[in-house]
Amino acid sequence: MILPTRNIAPDRALLTVSGEVFQLLAQPETVSSLWDRVRGANANRPIAYSWFLLAVDLLFTIGLVNFDEQGLLARSLKQPS
């Protein structure tokens, strides 16, 4: 699920989708606006909202994103250890 398998294409693995989400998150923004941008970037091969949320969860779990003081999703300021 996190990595590509026989049933999950490399461009649909959570690690790949998480990388795309992280790349699009240049400035702090709401989860819904980020979802709109991810949907637009993957218009030719859409991903499910639940898969997007799992990708955000993965980024949060490994410390690459967090919520700032305004409640916006942002890249983490601290370096992951």
N, CA, C and O atoms as a printed pandas DataFrame, in Angstrom:
     atom_number atom_name residue_name chain_id  residue_number  x_coord  y_coord  z_coord
0              1         N          MET        A               1    0.820   -1.180    0.000
1              2        CA          MET        A               1    0.000    0.000    0.000
2              3         C          MET        A               1    0.877    1.262    0.000
3              4         O          MET        A               1    0.637    2.187   -0.776
4              5         N          ILE        A               2    1.869    1.293    0.853
5              6        CA          ILE        A               2    2.755    2.459    0.859
6              7         C          ILE        A               2    3.685    2.414   -0.350
7              8         O          ILE        A               2    3.927    3.432   -0.998
8              9         N          LEU        A               3    4.194    1.244   -0.640
9             10        CA          LEU        A               3    5.057    1.044   -1.799
10            11         C          LEU        A               3    4.273    0.359   -2.908
11            12         O          LEU        A               3    3.249   -0.264   -2.628
12            13         N          PRO        A               4    4.717    0.451   -4.151
13            14        CA          PRO        A               4    4.040   -0.239   -5.244
14            15         C          PRO        A               4    4.058   -1.749   -5.027
15            16         O          PRO        A               4    5.025   -2.305   -4.505
16            17         N          THR        A               5    2.992   -2.389   -5.429
17            18        CA          THR        A               5    2.899   -3.846   -5.379
18            19         C          THR        A               5    2.407   -4.335   -6.730
19            20         O          THR        A               5    2.292   -3.573   -7.689
20            21         N          ARG        A               6    2.124   -5.611   -6.774
21            22        CA          ARG        A               6    1.604   -6.176   -8.018
22            23         C          ARG        A               6    0.242   -5.566   -8.358
23            24         O          ARG        A               6   -0.113   -5.443   -9.530
24            25         N          ASN        A               7   -0.521   -5.182   -7.322
25            26        CA          ASN        A               7   -1.861   -4.641   -7.537
26            27         C          ASN        A               7   -1.936   -3.119   -7.461
27            28         O          ASN        A               7   -2.970   -2.534   -7.784
28            29         N          ILE        A               8   -0.857   -2.476   -7.040
29            30        CA          ILE        A               8   -0.838   -1.019   -6.937
30            31         C          ILE        A               8    0.271   -0.481   -7.846
31            32         O          ILE        A               8    1.452   -0.778   -7.665
32            33         N          ALA        A               9   -0.145    0.308   -8.813
33            34        CA          ALA        A               9    0.810    0.876   -9.774
34            35         C          ALA        A               9    1.757    1.849   -9.060
35            36         O          ALA        A               9    1.382    2.448   -8.052
36            37         N          PRO        A              10    2.966    2.005   -9.570
37            38        CA          PRO        A              10    3.933    2.910   -8.936
38            39         C          PRO        A              10    3.422    4.342   -8.770
39            40         O          PRO        A              10    3.755    5.001   -7.785
40            41         N          ASP        A              11    2.621    4.833   -9.715
41            42        CA          ASP        A              11    2.122    6.203   -9.599
42            43         C          ASP        A              11    0.944    6.327   -8.640
43            44         O          ASP        A              11    0.497    7.441   -8.364
44            45         N          ARG        A              12    0.434    5.219   -8.130
45            46        CA          ARG        A              12   -0.680    5.211   -7.188
46            47         C          ARG        A              12   -0.272    4.774   -5.786
47            48         O          ARG        A              12   -1.110    4.761   -4.884
48            49         N          ALA        A              13    0.973    4.422   -5.583
49            50        CA          ALA        A              13    1.439    4.038   -4.250
50            51         C          ALA        A              13    1.390    5.260   -3.339
51            52         O          ALA        A              13    1.596    6.384   -3.797
52            53         N          LEU        A              14    1.121    5.051   -2.069
53            54        CA          LEU        A              14    1.008    6.168   -1.139
54            55         C          LEU        A              14    2.280    6.999   -1.073
55            56         O          LEU        A              14    2.211    8.215   -0.894
56            57         N          LEU        A              15    3.419    6.378   -1.211
57            58        CA          LEU        A              15    4.673    7.118   -1.181
58            59         C          LEU        A              15    4.742    8.107   -2.348
59            60         O          LEU        A              15    5.195    9.239   -2.173
60            61         N          THR        A              16    4.309    7.700   -3.503
61            62        CA          THR        A              16    4.303    8.568   -4.680
62            63         C          THR        A              16    3.273    9.682   -4.545
63            64         O          THR        A              16    3.563   10.847   -4.814
64            65         N          VAL        A              17    2.070    9.311   -4.125
65            66        CA          VAL        A              17    1.009   10.316   -3.956
66            67         C          VAL        A              17    1.404   11.311   -2.867
67            68         O          VAL        A              17    1.157   12.509   -3.004
68            69         N          SER        A              18    2.009   10.829   -1.796
69            70        CA          SER        A              18    2.474   11.724   -0.731
70            71         C          SER        A              18    3.519   12.704   -1.247
71            72         O          SER        A              18    3.516   13.876   -0.869
72            73         N          GLY        A              19    4.403   12.232   -2.100
73            74        CA          GLY        A              19    5.401   13.114   -2.706
74            75         C          GLY        A              19    4.775   14.194   -3.554
75            76         O          GLY        A              19    5.218   15.342   -3.527
76            77         N          GLU        A              20    3.746   13.840   -4.311
77            78        CA          GLU        A              20    3.039   14.828   -5.126
78            79         C          GLU        A              20    2.334   15.856   -4.247
79            80         O          GLU        A              20    2.364   17.054   -4.528
80            81         N          VAL        A              21    1.704   15.377   -3.187
81            82        CA          VAL        A              21    1.016   16.282   -2.265
82            83         C          VAL        A              21    2.024   17.233   -1.616
83            84         O          VAL        A              21    1.787   18.438   -1.544
84            85         N          PHE        A              22    3.134   16.693   -1.149
85            86        CA          PHE        A              22    4.165   17.517   -0.512
86            87         C          PHE        A              22    4.703   18.560   -1.473
87            88         O          PHE        A              22    4.954   19.699   -1.080
88            89         N          GLN        A              23    4.876   18.189   -2.703
89            90        CA          GLN        A              23    5.397   19.114   -3.710
90            91         C          GLN        A              23    4.415   20.261   -3.962
91            92         O          GLN        A              23    4.832   21.401   -4.171
92            93         N          LEU        A              24    3.122   19.964   -3.941
93            94        CA          LEU        A              24    2.118   20.999   -4.181
94            95         C          LEU        A              24    1.923   21.918   -2.969
95            96         O          LEU        A              24    1.375   23.012   -3.105
96            97         N          LEU        A              25    2.357   21.490   -1.812
97            98        CA          LEU        A              25    2.166   22.259   -0.587
98            99         C          LEU        A              25    3.334   23.228   -0.379
99           100         O          LEU        A              25    4.121   23.076    0.555
100          101         N          ALA        A              26    3.433   24.207   -1.247
101          102        CA          ALA        A              26    4.518   25.183   -1.146
102          103         C          ALA        A              26    4.222   26.226   -0.083
103          104         O          ALA        A              26    5.135   26.680    0.608
104          105         N          GLN        A              27    2.975   26.608    0.058
105          106        CA          GLN        A              27    2.531   27.590    1.044
106          107         C          GLN        A              27    1.486   26.933    1.941
107          108         O          GLN        A              27    0.796   26.019    1.489
108          109         N          PRO        A              28    1.345   27.360    3.185
109          110        CA          PRO        A              28    0.288   26.820    4.047
110          111         C          PRO        A              28   -1.081   27.036    3.418
111          112         O          PRO        A              28   -1.363   28.109    2.883
112          113         N          GLU        A              29   -1.929   26.019    3.482
113          114        CA          GLU        A              29   -3.277   26.125    2.936
114          115         C          GLU        A              29   -4.202   25.124    3.603
115          116         O          GLU        A              29   -3.758   24.238    4.334
116          117         N          THR        A              30   -5.475   25.272    3.347
117          118        CA          THR        A              30   -6.442   24.358    3.933
118          119         C          THR        A              30   -6.356   23.003    3.235
119          120         O          THR        A              30   -5.872   22.889    2.109
120          121         N          VAL        A              31   -6.834   21.997    3.928
121          122        CA          VAL        A              31   -6.820   20.651    3.349
122          123         C          VAL        A              31   -7.718   20.614    2.114
123          124         O          VAL        A              31   -7.378   19.970    1.121
124          125         N          SER        A              32   -8.851   21.294    2.167
125          126        CA          SER        A              32   -9.762   21.277    1.018
126          127         C          SER        A              32   -9.174   21.983   -0.199
127          128         O          SER        A              32   -9.378   21.528   -1.324
128          129         N          SER        A              33   -8.448   23.086    0.001
129          130        CA          SER        A              33   -7.836   23.748   -1.155
130          131         C          SER        A              33   -6.684   22.909   -1.719
131          132         O          SER        A              33   -6.465   22.879   -2.930
132          133         N          LEU        A              34   -5.961   22.237   -0.839
133          134        CA          LEU        A              34   -4.905   21.337   -1.320
134          135         C          LEU        A              34   -5.517   20.189   -2.098
135          136         O          LEU        A              34   -4.983   19.785   -3.131
136          137         N          TRP        A              35   -6.642   19.656   -1.612
137          138        CA          TRP        A              35   -7.334   18.581   -2.328
138          139         C          TRP        A              35   -7.754   19.046   -3.718
139          140         O          TRP        A              35   -7.615   18.294   -4.683
140          141         N          ASP        A              36   -8.264   20.266   -3.840
141          142        CA          ASP        A              36   -8.651   20.799   -5.150
142          143         C          ASP        A              36   -7.455   20.861   -6.093
143          144         O          ASP        A              36   -7.573   20.541   -7.275
144          145         N          ARG        A              37   -6.307   21.272   -5.569
145          146        CA          ARG        A              37   -5.108   21.351   -6.409
146          147         C          ARG        A              37   -4.612   19.964   -6.803
147          148         O          ARG        A              37   -4.186   19.764   -7.940
148          149         N          VAL        A              38   -4.659   19.009   -5.886
149          150        CA          VAL        A              38   -4.246   17.634   -6.194
150          151         C          VAL        A              38   -5.181   17.032   -7.237
151          152         O          VAL        A              38   -4.741   16.352   -8.164
152          153         N          ARG        A              39   -6.474   17.290   -7.073
153          154        CA          ARG        A              39   -7.440   16.793   -8.061
154          155         C          ARG        A              39   -7.163   17.370   -9.441
155          156         O          ARG        A              39   -7.230   16.658  -10.443
156          157         N          GLY        A              40   -6.855   18.654   -9.489
157          158        CA          GLY        A              40   -6.547   19.285  -10.772
158          159         C          GLY        A              40   -5.282   18.724  -11.400
159          160         O          GLY        A              40   -5.215   18.551  -12.617
160          161         N          ALA        A              41   -4.282   18.440  -10.582
161          162        CA          ALA        A              41   -3.022   17.900  -11.092
162          163         C          ALA        A              41   -3.175   16.460  -11.567
163          164         O          ALA        A              41   -2.397   15.997  -12.401
164          165         N          ASN        A              42   -4.169   15.749  -11.046
165          166        CA          ASN        A              42   -4.390   14.352  -11.423
166          167         C          ASN        A              42   -5.699   14.167  -12.180
167          168         O          ASN        A              42   -6.343   13.124  -12.073
168          169         N          ALA        A              43   -6.086   15.176  -12.938
169          170        CA          ALA        A              43   -7.368   15.131  -13.646
170          171         C          ALA        A              43   -7.438   13.989  -14.655
171          172         O          ALA        A              43   -8.505   13.414  -14.871
172          173         N          ASN        A              44   -6.310   13.660  -15.271
173          174        CA          ASN        A              44   -6.310   12.591  -16.276
174          175         C          ASN        A              44   -6.427   11.210  -15.651
175          176         O          ASN        A              44   -6.869   10.269  -16.310
176          177         N          ARG        A              45   -6.035   11.076  -14.383
177          178        CA          ARG        A              45   -6.156    9.801  -13.669
178          179         C          ARG        A              45   -6.451   10.110  -12.201
179          180         O          ARG        A              45   -5.543   10.129  -11.370
180          181         N          PRO        A              46   -7.727   10.353  -11.888
181          182        CA          PRO        A              46   -8.085   10.833  -10.552
182          183         C          PRO        A              46   -7.763    9.840   -9.438
183          184         O          PRO        A              46   -7.749    8.627   -9.647
184          185         N          ILE        A              47   -7.506   10.384   -8.256
185          186        CA          ILE        A              47   -7.327    9.559   -7.066
186          187         C          ILE        A              47   -8.509    9.829   -6.129
187          188         O          ILE        A              47   -9.127   10.892   -6.185
188          189         N          ALA        A              48   -8.805    8.874   -5.287
189          190        CA          ALA        A              48   -9.907    9.010   -4.341
190          191         C          ALA        A              48   -9.510    9.941   -3.206
191          192         O          ALA        A              48   -8.335   10.051   -2.857
192          193         N          TYR        A              49  -10.509   10.610   -2.634
193          194        CA          TYR        A              49  -10.260   11.508   -1.511
194          195         C          TYR        A              49   -9.662   10.750   -0.336
195          196         O          TYR        A              49   -8.790   11.270    0.360
196          197         N          SER        A              50  -10.116    9.543   -0.113
197          198        CA          SER        A              50   -9.579    8.742    0.994
198          199         C          SER        A              50   -8.100    8.432    0.779
199          200         O          SER        A              50   -7.336    8.382    1.742
200          201         N          TRP        A              51   -7.693    8.226   -0.455
201          202        CA          TRP        A              51   -6.277    7.971   -0.764
202          203         C          TRP        A              51   -5.452    9.235   -0.533
203          204         O          TRP        A              51   -4.326    9.173   -0.037
204          205         N          PHE        A              52   -6.022   10.378   -0.896
205          206        CA          PHE        A              52   -5.376   11.670   -0.629
206          207         C          PHE        A              52   -5.175   11.859    0.872
207          208         O          PHE        A              52   -4.098   12.268    1.307
208          209         N          LEU        A              53   -6.208   11.563    1.667
209          210        CA          LEU        A              53   -6.095   11.711    3.118
210          211         C          LEU        A              53   -5.056   10.764    3.702
211          212         O          LEU        A              53   -4.334   11.137    4.626
212          213         N          LEU        A              54   -4.969    9.553    3.179
213          214        CA          LEU        A              54   -3.933    8.631    3.639
214          215         C          LEU        A              54   -2.544    9.180    3.312
215          216         O          LEU        A              54   -1.611    9.018    4.099
216          217         N          ALA        A              55   -2.409    9.821    2.167
217          218        CA          ALA        A              55   -1.124   10.420    1.792
218          219         C          ALA        A              55   -0.764   11.560    2.748
219          220         O          ALA        A              55    0.388   11.679    3.163
220          221         N          VAL        A              56   -1.741   12.392    3.097
221          222        CA          VAL        A              56   -1.500   13.471    4.057
222          223         C          VAL        A              56   -1.153   12.878    5.421
223          224         O          VAL        A              56   -0.252   13.366    6.102
224          225         N          ASP        A              57   -1.870   11.823    5.818
225          226        CA          ASP        A              57   -1.569   11.138    7.085
226          227         C          ASP        A              57   -0.137   10.622    7.110
227          228         O          ASP        A              57    0.551   10.739    8.124
228          229         N          LEU        A              58    0.308   10.058    6.009
229          230        CA          LEU        A              58    1.679    9.555    5.932
230          231         C          LEU        A              58    2.679   10.694    6.104
231          232         O          LEU        A              58    3.658   10.556    6.837
232          233         N          LEU        A              59    2.437   11.812    5.436
233          234        CA          LEU        A              59    3.319   12.978    5.581
234          235         C          LEU        A              59    3.326   13.493    7.012
235          236         O          LEU        A              59    4.374   13.879    7.529
236          237         N          PHE        A              60    2.158   13.502    7.656
237          238        CA          PHE        A              60    2.074   13.947    9.046
238          239         C          PHE        A              60    2.811   12.977    9.968
239          240         O          PHE        A              60    3.509   13.402   10.890
240          241         N          THR        A              61    2.658   11.686    9.723
241          242        CA          THR        A              61    3.280   10.671   10.567
242          243         C          THR        A              61    4.804   10.732   10.508
243          244         O          THR        A              61    5.470   10.531   11.524
244          245         N          ILE        A              62    5.350   11.001    9.351
245          246        CA          ILE        A              62    6.804   11.054    9.239
246          247         C          ILE        A              62    7.355   12.455    9.511
247          248         O          ILE        A              62    8.554   12.693    9.366
248          249         N          GLY        A              63    6.477   13.378    9.903
249          250        CA          GLY        A              63    6.915   14.691   10.356
250          251         C          GLY        A              63    7.210   15.704    9.273
251          252         O          GLY        A              63    7.908   16.684    9.533
252          253         N          LEU        A              64    6.705   15.507    8.069
253          254        CA          LEU        A              64    6.980   16.465    7.001
254          255         C          LEU        A              64    5.965   17.586    6.913
255          256         O          LEU        A              64    6.257   18.644    6.356
256          257         N          VAL        A              65    4.758   17.367    7.461
257          258        CA          VAL        A              65    3.735   18.411    7.480
258          259         C          VAL        A              65    3.135   18.492    8.881
259          260         O          VAL        A              65    3.200   17.543    9.662
260          261         N          ASN        A              66    2.552   19.647    9.175
261          262        CA          ASN        A              66    1.818   19.843   10.418
262          263         C          ASN        A              66    0.816   20.965   10.195
263          264         O          ASN        A              66    0.733   21.535    9.107
264          265         N          PHE        A              67    0.056   21.274   11.239
265          266        CA          PHE        A              67   -0.894   22.375   11.171
266          267         C          PHE        A              67   -0.297   23.581   11.877
267          268         O          PHE        A              67    0.220   23.466   12.988
268          269         N          ASP        A              68   -0.369   24.733   11.231
269          270        CA          ASP        A              68    0.188   25.947   11.837
270          271         C          ASP        A              68   -0.811   26.578   12.800
271          272         O          ASP        A              68   -1.857   25.993   13.083
272          273         N          GLU        A              69   -0.496   27.763   13.301
273          274        CA          GLU        A              69   -1.324   28.435   14.300
274          275         C          GLU        A              69   -2.710   28.790   13.773
275          276         O          GLU        A              69   -3.661   28.873   14.551
276          277         N          GLN        A              70   -2.837   28.999   12.482
277          278        CA          GLN        A              70   -4.126   29.332   11.878
278          279         C          GLN        A              70   -4.926   28.091   11.472
279          280         O          GLN        A              70   -6.033   28.216   10.946
280          281         N          GLY        A              71   -4.385   26.915   11.708
281          282        CA          GLY        A              71   -5.071   25.678   11.341
282          283         C          GLY        A              71   -4.866   25.269    9.902
283          284         O          GLY        A              71   -5.600   24.428    9.384
284          285         N          LEU        A              72   -3.873   25.854    9.248
285          286        CA          LEU        A              72   -3.575   25.513    7.858
286          287         C          LEU        A              72   -2.515   24.420    7.815
287          288         O          LEU        A              72   -1.624   24.363    8.662
288          289         N          LEU        A              73   -2.627   23.570    6.828
289          290        CA          LEU        A              73   -1.626   22.526    6.622
290          291         C          LEU        A              73   -0.382   23.171    6.021
291          292         O          LEU        A              73   -0.470   23.922    5.050
292          293         N          ALA        A              74    0.775   22.873    6.602
293          294        CA          ALA        A              74    2.023   23.495    6.147
294          295         C          ALA        A              74    3.155   22.493    6.231
295          296         O          ALA        A              74    3.089   21.509    6.967
296          297         N          ARG        A              75    4.182   22.763    5.470
297          298        CA          ARG        A              75    5.407   21.955    5.609
298          299         C          ARG        A              75    5.984   22.179    6.990
299          300         O          ARG        A              75    5.922   23.286    7.524
300          301         N          SER        A              76    6.541   21.142    7.565
301          302        CA          SER        A              76    7.106   21.235    8.900
302          303         C          SER        A              76    8.380   22.065    8.875
303          304         O          SER        A              76    9.184   21.949    7.950
304          305         N          LEU        A              77    8.562   22.890    9.876
305          306        CA          LEU        A              77    9.762   23.722    9.958
306          307         C          LEU        A              77   10.943   22.973   10.506
307          308         O          LEU        A              77   12.086   23.287   10.172
308          309         N          LYS        A              78   10.690   21.976   11.351
309          310        CA          LYS        A              78   11.792   21.202   11.920
310          311         C          LYS        A              78   12.194   20.089   10.958
311          312         O          LYS        A              78   11.370   19.571   10.204
312          313         N          GLN        A              79   13.427   19.744   10.997
313          314        CA          GLN        A              79   13.950   18.669   10.155
314          315         C          GLN        A              79   13.579   17.323   10.751
315          316         O          GLN        A              79   13.755   17.112   11.951
316          317         N          PRO        A              80   13.058   16.390    9.920
317          318        CA          PRO        A              80   12.743   15.063   10.453
318          319         C          PRO        A              80   14.013   14.350   10.905
319          320         O          PRO        A              80   15.068   14.487   10.287
320          321         N          SER        A              81   13.899   13.593   11.982
321          322        CA          SER        A              81   15.081   12.884   12.495
322          323         C          SER        A              81   15.110   11.444   12.058
323          324         O          SER        A              81   16.037   10.712   12.405
